[in-house]
């Protein structure tokens, strides 16, 4: 089992005291589960982004120019270190 580093960068319009969240996820973990676990550690972020064990609608999750939800990559095991940007769909630009 390998451990991968996930870096989450929050768009400035997402209310939070921090804009970068880092965590480690093992290779047997589904990316969505690991991401929810990481985001849940910050109550303010979790209240905006997480609903019913999923990322709320209205947010893009981008990594390496790929949107993770629509390509179903969010529902696959983690296979490498990742940088994920979370951007509201109506971010204004």
BAMIRO-520798 format. One line per field, with one value per residue: residue number from 1; x, y, z of N, C-alpha, C, O in turn. Coordinates in Angstrom, 3 decimals, m for minus. Layout:
N
i = [NUM:...] .
n.c1 = [X:...] .
n.c2 = [Y:...] .
n.c3 = [Z:...] .
ca.c1 = [X:...] .
ca.c2 = [Y:...] .
ca.c3 = [Z:...] .
c.c1 = [X:...] .
c.c2 = [Y:...] .
c.c3 = [Z:...] .
o.c1 = [X:...] .
o.c2 = [Y:...] .
o.c3 = [Z:...] .
! end
This chain:
93
i = [1:2:3:4:5:6:7:8:9:10:11:12:13:14:15:16:17:18:19:20:21:22:23:24:25:26:27:28:29:30:31:32:33:34:35:36:37:38:39:40:41:42:43:44:45:46:47:48:49:50:51:52:53:54:55:56:57:58:59:60:61:62:63:64:65:66:67:68:69:70:71:72:73:74:75:76:77:78:79:80:81:82:83:84:85:86:87:88:89:90:91:92:93] .
n.c1 = [0.842:0.607:1.246:m0.205:0.114:m2.278:m3.188:m5.332:m6.713:m8.521:m10.924:m10.894:m13.467:m14.710:m15.727:m13.364:m10.774:m8.399:m6.725:m5.435:m5.327:m3.737:m3.159:m2.738:m3.361:m4.102:m3.340:m5.450:m7.749:m10.772:m10.896:m12.894:m13.780:m11.428:m11.020:m13.310:m12.861:m10.537:m11.490:m13.457:m12.182:m11.999:m14.337:m15.742:m15.192:m16.213:m18.960:m19.760:m18.979:m19.543:m22.106:m24.285:m22.402:m21.024:m19.594:m21.038:m23.391:m22.527:m19.870:m16.689:m14.192:m10.990:m8.132:m5.003:m6.022:m8.353:m11.739:m12.903:m15.338:m17.216:m15.770:m15.637:m13.401:m13.199:m14.339:m12.662:m9.860:m7.071:m4.169:m1.862:0.166:m1.673:m2.932:m5.674:m8.072:m10.729:m13.500:m16.159:m18.994:m20.230:m18.232:m17.578:m15.760] .
n.c2 = [m1.176:2.165:5.585:8.656:12.165:14.651:17.771:20.357:23.135:25.889:27.967:31.547:32.568:30.730:30.428:30.395:29.987:29.109:28.446:26.418:22.971:20.170:16.671:13.150:10.191:6.783:4.315:2.575:3.905:5.438:8.337:10.344:9.654:10.039:12.755:13.922:13.200:14.710:17.377:17.509:17.955:20.640:22.601:24.851:24.829:22.302:22.681:24.211:22.761:20.001:17.616:15.176:12.951:13.557:15.793:18.920:19.953:22.299:22.913:22.789:20.338:20.314:18.808:18.635:19.826:18.423:17.716:16.287:15.116:14.834:13.230:10.951:10.292:10.986:8.975:6.848:4.807:6.383:7.139:8.565:11.386:14.404:17.580:19.430:21.664:23.487:24.971:27.246:26.910:29.210:31.317:33.780:34.354] .
n.c3 = [0.000:m0.928:0.005:m0.760:m1.396:m1.116:m2.232:m1.640:m3.104:m2.318:m3.840:m3.699:m3.118:m1.512:1.739:4.252:6.684:5.857:2.752:1.523:1.796:3.005:2.813:3.500:1.687:1.408:m1.117:m1.485:m1.056:m2.087:m4.037:m3.544:m0.931:0.558:0.099:1.244:3.886:4.414:4.011:5.951:8.321:8.704:9.931:8.935:6.171:5.543:6.046:3.881:1.597:1.815:1.703:2.736:2.531:0.164:m2.289:m2.457:m5.014:m7.619:m7.581:m9.118:m9.427:m10.049:m11.493:m12.863:m15.227:m15.601:m14.973:m12.120:m11.169:m13.346:m15.055:m13.664:m12.189:m9.581:m8.219:m8.158:m7.039:m5.379:m7.214:m7.428:m6.269:m5.851:m6.932:m6.243:m7.338:m6.043:m7.238:m7.286:m9.429:m10.259:m10.156:m11.166:m13.176] .
ca.c1 = [0.000:1.349:0.621:m0.107:m0.198:m3.317:m3.224:m6.588:m6.656:m9.878:m11.131:m11.049:m14.868:m15.166:m15.397:m12.455:m9.612:m7.246:m7.027:m4.763:m5.459:m2.903:m3.386:m2.218:m4.383:m3.457:m3.697:m6.670:m8.859:m11.460:m10.549:m13.978:m13.757:m10.265:m11.240:m14.297:m12.167:m9.654:m12.273:m14.251:m11.374:m12.223:m15.792:m16.258:m15.104:m17.138:m20.349:m20.037:m18.659:m19.944:m23.501:m24.678:m21.260:m20.623:m19.333:m22.284:m23.436:m22.163:m18.423:m15.816:m12.992:m10.055:m6.779:m4.316:m6.945:m9.438:m12.786:m12.906:m16.664:m17.833:m14.971:m15.745:m12.116:m13.414:m14.873:m11.630:m8.788:m5.985:m3.036:m0.677:0.019:m2.579:m3.328:m7.070:m8.627:m12.182:m13.970:m17.614:m19.354:m20.539:m17.157:m17.494:m14.702] .
ca.c2 = [0.000:3.413:6.783:9.774:13.485:15.386:19.192:20.952:24.594:26.421:29.244:32.623:32.822:29.719:30.939:29.552:30.660:28.608:28.249:25.196:21.852:19.035:15.442:11.921:9.184:5.554:3.924:1.765:4.789:6.129:9.750:11.083:9.372:10.713:14.191:14.269:13.080:15.872:18.602:17.445:18.401:22.070:22.687:25.910:24.316:21.171:23.149:24.737:21.859:18.602:17.343:13.776:12.121:13.891:17.207:19.559:20.412:23.693:23.076:22.037:19.794:20.219:18.324:18.469:20.283:17.441:17.856:14.956:14.523:14.435:12.158:9.821:10.037:11.208:7.729:5.834:4.830:7.335:6.453:9.427:12.662:15.237:18.925:19.575:23.001:23.484:26.260:27.328:27.030:30.637:32.053:35.122:34.628] .
ca.c3 = [0.000:m1.028:0.546:m1.680:m0.854:m1.829:m1.897:m2.081:m3.159:m2.312:m4.514:m2.705:m2.760:m0.545:3.070:5.024:7.257:5.109:1.333:1.069:2.733:2.583:3.537:2.909:1.431:0.914:m2.484:m1.512:m0.738:m3.174:m3.932:m2.900:0.504:1.118:0.007:2.264:5.169:4.553:4.120:7.177:9.457:8.846:10.035:8.064:4.799:5.430:6.006:2.543:0.491:1.983:2.019:2.599:2.103:m1.196:m2.511:m2.881:m6.405:m7.806:m7.466:m10.009:m8.808:m11.170:m11.261:m14.161:m16.274:m15.740:m13.973:m11.508:m11.003:m14.620:m15.667:m12.716:m11.532:m8.158:m7.664:m8.371:m6.033:m5.579:m7.846:m7.432:m5.588:m6.635:m6.549:m6.644:m7.142:m5.901:m7.744:m7.481:m10.834:m10.502:m9.496:m11.711:m14.129] .
c.c1 = [0.890:0.545:0.862:m0.514:m1.219:m3.288:m4.503:m6.445:m8.086:m9.923:m11.356:m12.496:m15.437:m14.750:m14.536:m11.316:m8.336:m7.666:m6.348:m4.866:m4.618:m3.225:m2.778:m3.331:m3.683:m4.069:m4.967:m7.922:m9.443:m11.224:m11.631:m13.951:m12.587:m10.439:m12.239:m13.674:m11.268:m10.448:m13.065:m13.487:m11.492:m13.731:m16.391:m16.273:m16.136:m18.583:m20.723:m19.910:m19.226:m21.418:m23.806:m23.586:m20.854:m20.279:m20.630:m22.229:m23.004:m20.676:m17.713:m14.618:m12.018:m8.697:m6.149:m5.244:m8.083:m10.445:m13.073:m14.287:m17.224:m17.061:m14.943:m14.423:m12.212:m13.844:m13.919:m10.609:m7.708:m4.787:m1.762:m0.913:m0.852:m2.683:m4.727:m7.518:m10.140:m12.668:m15.482:m17.925:m19.638:m19.499:m16.926:m16.323:m13.897] .
c.c2 = [1.243:4.546:7.927:11.070:14.165:16.826:19.767:22.471:25.100:27.771:30.332:32.900:31.791:30.182:29.946:30.406:30.239:28.384:27.019:24.155:20.709:17.829:14.266:10.899:7.941:5.118:3.085:2.602:5.393:7.627:10.555:10.886:10.079:12.217:14.654:14.198:14.294:17.148:18.658:17.928:19.904:22.297:23.718:25.451:23.207:21.639:23.696:23.682:20.453:18.510:15.889:12.907:12.344:15.379:17.816:19.922:21.881:23.971:22.213:21.562:19.491:19.718:18.043:18.758:19.308:17.673:16.461:14.318:14.000:13.337:10.903:9.485:10.231:9.918:6.552:5.885:5.853:6.581:7.304:10.635:13.547:16.633:19.123:20.997:22.873:24.894:26.238:27.520:28.486:31.520:33.442:35.363:33.444] .
c.c3 = [0.000:m0.414:m0.436:m0.987:m1.744:m1.318:m2.492:m1.989:m3.301:m3.021:m3.452:m2.290:m1.787:0.849:3.858:5.558:6.539:3.657:0.757:2.175:2.180:3.445:2.812:2.816:0.915:m0.410:m2.580:m1.269:m2.011:m2.967:m3.221:m1.392:1.185:1.149:1.069:3.651:5.425:4.806:5.426:8.406:9.698:8.785:9.081:6.604:4.599:5.313:4.627:1.454:0.604:2.374:1.753:1.969:0.645:m1.242:m3.044:m4.372:m6.473:m7.688:m8.501:m9.196:m9.938:m10.713:m12.619:m15.338:m16.550:m14.616:m13.415:m11.366:m12.324:m15.328:m14.801:m12.020:m10.021:m7.453:m7.867:m7.239:m6.401:m6.147:m7.885:m6.532:m6.475:m6.053:m7.113:m6.338:m7.073:m6.215:m7.854:m8.967:m11.175:m9.816:m10.073:m12.638:m14.392] .
o.c1 = [1.805:m0.680:1.986:m1.374:m1.052:m3.357:m4.731:m6.103:m8.776:m9.051:m11.953:m12.722:m16.548:m13.558:m14.937:m10.944:m7.319:m8.844:m6.643:m4.539:m4.769:m3.520:m2.356:m4.140:m2.779:m5.180:m5.502:m9.033:m8.706:m11.340:m11.308:m14.086:m12.744:m10.050:m12.022:m13.938:m11.249:m10.120:m13.316:m14.094:m11.129:m14.335:m17.440:m17.254:m16.846:m19.358:m21.893:m20.665:m19.377:m21.898:m23.601:m23.832:m20.394:m20.633:m21.240:m21.154:m23.110:m20.258:m18.083:m14.092:m12.199:m8.175:m6.704:m5.250:m8.706:m10.066:m13.446:m14.401:m17.657:m17.635:m14.306:m14.345:m11.395:m13.722:m14.324:m10.504:m7.473:m4.419:m0.711:m2.034:m0.785:m2.541:m4.941:m7.362:m10.761:m12.302:m16.044:m17.195:m19.315:m19.843:m16.145:m15.943:m12.953] .
o.c2 = [1.366:4.477:8.144:11.074:14.247:17.066:19.677:23.017:24.786:28.615:30.057:33.424:31.971:30.317:28.806:31.417:30.929:28.158:26.614:24.418:20.326:17.946:14.372:10.751:8.028:5.516:2.911:2.072:5.809:8.127:11.380:11.855:10.651:12.876:15.676:15.053:14.834:17.916:19.744:18.270:20.392:22.199:23.473:25.663:23.187:21.053:23.646:23.711:19.772:19.227:15.415:12.211:11.419:16.131:17.284:20.166:22.610:25.128:21.062:22.306:18.532:20.145:17.297:18.024:19.361:17.809:15.557:13.094:12.850:12.588:9.911:8.473:9.697:9.796:5.395:6.899:6.141:5.521:6.833:10.884:13.459:16.838:18.997:21.478:22.237:25.865:25.317:28.215:28.940:32.369:34.212:36.514:33.502] .
o.c3 = [0.814:m0.323:m0.887:m0.107:m2.961:m0.112:m3.698:m0.940:m4.271:m2.816:m2.411:m1.199:m1.288:1.123:4.093:4.962:6.606:3.378:m0.368:3.332:1.020:4.634:1.660:3.732:0.084:m0.761:m3.675:m1.276:m2.904:m1.848:m2.367:m0.645:2.264:2.113:1.719:4.496:6.530:5.711:5.949:9.421:10.769:7.716:8.485:5.890:3.594:4.556:4.247:0.482:m0.410:3.251:0.635:0.985:m0.024:m0.334:m3.971:m4.919:m5.487:m7.694:m8.731:m8.369:m10.689:m9.683:m13.426:m16.326:m17.611:m13.452:m14.163:m11.436:m12.405:m16.119:m15.156:m11.323:m9.271:m6.235:m7.759:m6.549:m7.575:m5.641:m8.320:m6.088:m7.701:m4.848:m8.319:m5.216:m7.925:m5.553:m8.448:m9.673:m12.272:m8.993:m9.514:m12.852:m15.180] .
! end
